[in-house]
């Protein structure tokens, strides 16, 4: 968890929020993929904007990613890259 000039209390809050949002939004999708034999690894990187985001905003972002992961893989290798613009 990068510090981004925030204290340990704020970092731990963001970690707890992200952990809970991942459990709610991504674990069901990853479990389904794993049951079908598809290996899955996931890295969630907290950006500085995570400190100001509400839990609902974080959950919404992860739900959008989960929907993209749940779709059939593209012929380009199936990599999902989030647009950061």
Buried (B, 14 or more C-beta within 10 A) or exposed (E): BEEBEBEEEBBEBBEEBBEBBBEBBBEEBBEEBEEEEEEEEEEBEBEEEBBEBEBEBBBBBBBEBBEEBEEEEEEEEEEEEEEEE
